[in-house]
Amino acid sequence: MARYDGKLLFKLIVDNNYKNAVEIGTSTGHSGIWIAWALSKTGGKLITFEIDERRYRQALENFKAAGLSDYVEARLGNARELVPKLKGEYDFVFSDADKNWYTNYFKVMAPKLKIGGCFTAHNISKHGGYYGTGEFLHYVESLPNFKTSVDDGGGGVSISYKTAKP
């Protein structure tokens, strides 16, 4: 993840005072550090999912080294199975796992997203991109209760604000 993208996520969270965040695809924790840093300013917490045990352990070390462990609940496992089991309401989601599953993650998380909440996805481009991301972007742009834009700086991030219940 580019520094540009991290700053974008940080700003979205702080500017909107988001507190309950989900990250799908922790990797080694780079984006999670930006998200958790923002949540440390709003009094929030991040739940993040990683399927690869080596990356998960590295992420835990990185969160600790950044002094942000108190703001992160890292879970090891398959997000395809774990994300649908999440209970409660959330106001921020960052998807950066299996690109061809973005639409499925969105469909699971959209009902759990508060009005005014934001679903973001990484590696999105208005001009195609990774496998499955074009389909995802087309889907979210078609929804009348979400307002979606794409920030093409950095690695490309879609930003979808929930404006109403379906």
C-alpha positions in Angstrom: 0.0 0.0 0.0 1.3 3.4 -0.9 1.7 6.1 1.6 -0.8 8.1 -0.4 -3.5 5.5 0.2 -2.7 5.3 4.0 -3.1 9.0 4.3 -6.4 8.8 2.4 -7.8 6.1 4.8 -6.5 8.1 7.8 -8.3 11.2 6.6 -11.5 9.5 5.8 -11.7 8.0 9.3 -10.7 11.1 11.2 -12.8 13.5 9.2 -15.9 11.4 9.6 -15.1 10.4 13.2 -15.5 6.7 12.4 -15.0 4.3 15.3 -15.9 0.8 14.3 -13.7 -0.4 11.4 -13.2 -3.7 9.6 -10.2 -4.5 7.3 -10.5 -7.5 5.0 -6.9 -8.6 4.2 -4.4 -7.5 6.9 -1.3 -8.7 5.1 1.6 -7.5 7.2 -0.4 -4.6 8.7 0.7 -1.5 6.7 -2.8 -0.3 5.9 -4.0 -1.5 9.3 -1.4 0.8 11.0 -2.8 3.8 9.1 -6.4 2.8 10.0 -5.6 2.0 13.7 -3.6 5.3 14.0 -6.7 7.2 12.8 -8.9 5.2 15.2 -6.6 6.1 18.0 -7.7 9.7 17.4 -11.4 8.9 17.3 -11.5 6.4 20.1 -12.3 3.5 17.8 -11.1 0.0 17.1 -10.2 -2.1 14.1 -11.1 -5.7 13.4 -8.8 -7.1 10.7 -8.7 -10.5 9.0 -5.7 -12.4 7.5 -5.6 -15.9 6.2 -1.8 -16.3 6.0 -0.3 -17.1 9.4 3.2 -15.7 8.6 1.8 -12.4 7.4 -0.6 -12.4 10.4 2.2 -12.8 12.9 4.3 -10.1 11.1 1.2 -7.8 11.3 0.9 -8.4 15.1 4.6 -7.4 15.5 4.1 -4.3 13.3 1.0 -3.2 15.3 3.0 -3.6 18.5 6.0 -1.8 17.2 3.8 1.1 16.1 2.2 1.2 19.6 -1.3 0.5 18.2 -2.1 -3.0 19.5 -4.8 -1.6 21.8 -6.7 -0.4 18.7 -6.5 -3.6 16.7 -8.3 -7.0 17.0 -6.4 -9.1 14.5 -8.1 -12.4 13.5 -6.4 -15.3 11.7 -8.6 -17.1 9.3 -10.4 -17.0 6.0 -12.3 -13.8 5.6 -14.8 -15.4 3.3 -16.0 -17.5 6.3 -15.3 -15.0 9.1 -16.7 -11.7 7.7 -20.3 -13.0 7.4 -20.2 -14.0 11.1 -19.4 -10.4 12.2 -22.1 -9.0 14.5 -23.0 -5.4 15.1 -22.8 -2.2 13.1 -19.7 -0.7 11.5 -18.9 2.7 10.0 -15.7 2.0 8.0 -14.6 -1.0 5.9 -11.4 -1.4 3.9 -11.2 -4.4 1.5 -7.8 -5.4 0.3 -8.0 -9.2 0.1 -9.0 -11.5 -2.8 -10.0 -8.9 -5.5 -12.5 -11.3 -7.2 -14.4 -11.5 -3.9 -14.8 -7.7 -3.3 -18.5 -7.8 -4.5 -19.2 -10.6 -2.1 -17.5 -8.8 0.8 -19.5 -5.7 0.0 -22.8 -7.5 -0.1 -22.1 -9.0 3.4 -20.9 -5.8 4.9 -23.3 -3.2 3.4 -26.3 -4.2 5.7 -23.9 -3.9 8.7 -22.7 -0.4 7.6 -24.3 2.6 9.3 -25.8 5.3 7.2 -22.9 7.8 6.6 -20.5 4.9 6.8 -17.9 4.1 4.2 -16.8 1.0 2.3 -13.4 1.4 0.7 -11.6 -1.1 -1.6 -8.0 -1.1 -2.7 -6.5 -1.5 -6.2 -9.6 0.0 -7.9 -9.3 1.9 -11.2 -11.9 3.5 -13.4 -10.0 1.9 -16.3 -10.2 -1.7 -15.4 -7.6 -3.2 -13.1 -7.2 -6.4 -11.1 -9.5 -9.4 -11.8 -12.9 -8.8 -10.4 -12.4 -5.1 -9.5 -14.2 -3.8 -12.6 -17.3 -5.9 -11.8 -17.2 -4.7 -8.2 -16.9 -1.0 -9.2 -19.8 -1.4 -11.7 -21.9 -3.0 -9.0 -21.3 -0.4 -6.2 -21.8 2.5 -8.7 -25.2 1.1 -9.6 -26.6 1.2 -6.1 -29.0 4.0 -5.3 -28.2 4.1 -1.6 -24.4 4.4 -2.0 -22.4 7.3 -3.4 -19.2 6.0 -4.9 -16.1 7.7 -6.2 -12.6 6.5 -7.1 -9.4 8.1 -5.9 -6.8 7.2 -8.5 -3.8 8.5 -6.5 -1.6 5.7 -5.0 -2.9 2.3 -5.7 -6.4 3.4 -6.4 -9.2 3.3 -3.8 -12.9 3.2 -4.3 -14.9 5.2 -1.7 -18.6 4.3 -1.2 -20.6 6.2 1.3 -23.9 4.7 2.5 -26.6 7.4 2.0 -29.7 5.4 3.0 -31.1 2.0 3.8 -31.8 -0.1 0.6 
